[in-house]
Every structure is written in C-alpha cells, then in structure tokens.
Amino acid sequence: MTVTMNIKPEAAEMIKKHVKNDHQVVLLALNDGSTKYSKMGGTCTIGANFQFVVLDEKDPDYTIKIENNAGFDLYTAEPEMGFLEDNLVVNARNATMSLSDDSGIIDGAVTVAEYEPAEVTAKDMAEGKTC
C-alpha cells in the first residue's frame, strides 16, 4: 500500500518545530480516544480528529509508510486508513493545520506533539477534555 501526502511549507515548518533530529519518526494518528497516543475520547470524535505524533523510534503498530514531500519519516496504521482517501494534503493557515484528501477536509484542526506517555484522568474528563 502506497500512501502519499503533500505537506505545504507552512505546515511542514509547524511539524519540524517538534522534530529534534533526523532519527525521529512522525506518526499520523487518530486523536479520538482509539489510540495509545490520544487523550481525546468519546463517540463524537471517532475518525474526526487526527494528530502528528513525534517519536524517538518506530512504533510496530504504525507500519504504513506515508511518502511525503517534506522528508519526514512518516507512518500511519491500518485503523487510520479507514478515514483516509487518496491525495492527502496538510495545509496550515493562521497557525492551524488541516488534513484533507480527495473527499474534502478530514480535520480542520490537526495537532502535532512529541509523545509523552499519559493516561486520560478523571480530572481531564471533569474539565471537558474528552467528549
């Protein structure tokens, strides 16, 4: 399976700010409570939220290589592919990234962060950080 992504220059710069060296890996992961990288949750976000996650090493669950024009070592996983179609594009405008494909905008507020293991807490839920 070949997946390609066009990362516009402003979006590439936003991602590069989180990549500390050439050995790090970037993931395109769901941010809907269904992955170990997500702090979001609830049925209202299923498949609607994506994030770029920067890791120090490859994750064996994310094996689908995303060829991209920005030179990132970028991967996604099979569950994410259920929400993605051909010709992925990441754009940035006013410091906000969007992810789109041939079907239109998938997520208008894609985030990027370096991975830090954390669990969703009762406090997170009480503060509305999940649906």
C-alpha positions in Angstrom: 0.0 0.0 0.0 1.4 3.4 -1.0 0.1 6.5 0.7 1.3 9.9 -0.4 0.9 13.2 1.4 1.6 16.8 0.2 2.7 18.8 3.2 2.5 22.5 2.4 5.6 24.6 3.5 3.9 26.4 6.4 2.6 23.0 7.8 6.0 21.4 7.4 7.5 24.2 9.4 5.0 23.6 12.2 5.8 19.9 12.3 9.6 20.5 12.1 9.5 22.6 15.3 8.7 19.3 17.2 11.2 17.1 15.4 14.5 17.4 17.2 16.7 15.2 14.9 16.7 13.2 11.7 16.3 9.9 13.5 12.8 10.7 14.9 9.7 9.2 13.4 6.4 11.1 12.8 3.1 9.3 13.0 -0.3 10.4 11.6 -2.6 9.0 14.3 -6.2 9.3 15.2 -6.9 11.6 18.2 -10.3 10.2 19.1 -9.6 8.0 22.1 -8.9 4.9 20.0 -5.1 5.0 20.1 -2.4 5.0 22.7 -1.4 8.5 21.6 -4.8 10.1 22.1 -6.1 12.0 25.1 -9.4 12.7 23.4 -12.3 10.4 23.7 -16.0 9.8 23.1 -18.1 8.9 20.2 -18.4 12.4 18.9 -14.7 12.4 17.8 -14.4 9.0 16.1 -12.5 9.4 12.9 -12.8 13.2 13.0 -9.6 14.1 14.8 -6.0 13.5 13.7 -2.6 14.4 15.1 1.0 14.2 14.2 3.0 12.4 16.9 6.8 12.6 17.1 8.6 9.6 18.5 12.2 8.7 19.1 11.7 5.2 17.5 9.3 3.4 15.2 6.1 2.0 16.6 5.4 -1.5 15.4 1.7 -0.8 15.2 2.3 2.0 12.6 3.7 0.3 9.6 2.1 2.1 6.7 4.7 4.4 5.2 3.5 7.8 4.0 5.6 9.2 1.3 5.8 13.0 1.7 7.5 16.0 0.1 8.8 17.4 3.5 11.2 14.5 4.1 9.6 13.2 7.3 10.0 9.5 8.3 6.1 9.4 8.4 3.8 6.4 9.1 0.2 5.6 9.9 -1.7 2.5 10.9 -4.5 0.4 9.4 -7.3 1.8 11.6 -6.4 5.4 10.4 -6.6 4.3 6.8 -10.4 3.7 7.2 -10.8 7.5 7.3 -8.3 8.5 4.6 -8.5 8.5 0.8 -6.1 9.4 -2.0 -4.0 12.5 -2.3 -3.6 13.6 1.3 -2.7 17.3 1.8 -1.7 19.0 5.0 -2.1 22.8 4.9 -1.6 25.5 7.5 -3.3 28.8 7.9 -3.2 31.1 10.9 -1.1 28.6 12.9 -3.8 25.9 12.4 -3.2 22.7 10.3 -5.8 20.9 8.3 -5.8 17.5 6.7 -7.7 16.9 3.5 -7.9 14.3 0.7 -9.9 13.9 -2.5 -13.2 13.8 -0.5 -12.5 17.2 1.2 -11.4 18.3 4.6 -10.9 15.5 7.1 -9.8 17.5 10.1 -9.5 21.3 10.2 -7.5 21.3 13.5 -4.7 18.8 13.3 -2.3 18.9 16.2 1.4 18.0 16.5 3.2 17.0 19.6 6.1 15.0 20.9 4.9 11.8 22.5 4.8 11.8 26.3 3.0 8.7 27.8 -0.1 9.8 29.7 -3.5 8.5 30.7 -6.8 10.3 30.5 -7.6 11.1 34.1 -10.9 11.8 35.9 -9.8 15.4 36.1 -9.4 15.5 32.3 -12.9 14.2 31.9 -14.3 16.6 34.5 -12.7 19.5 32.7 -14.3 18.5 29.4 -11.1 17.4 27.7 -13.0 14.4 26.3 -16.5 14.5 24.8 
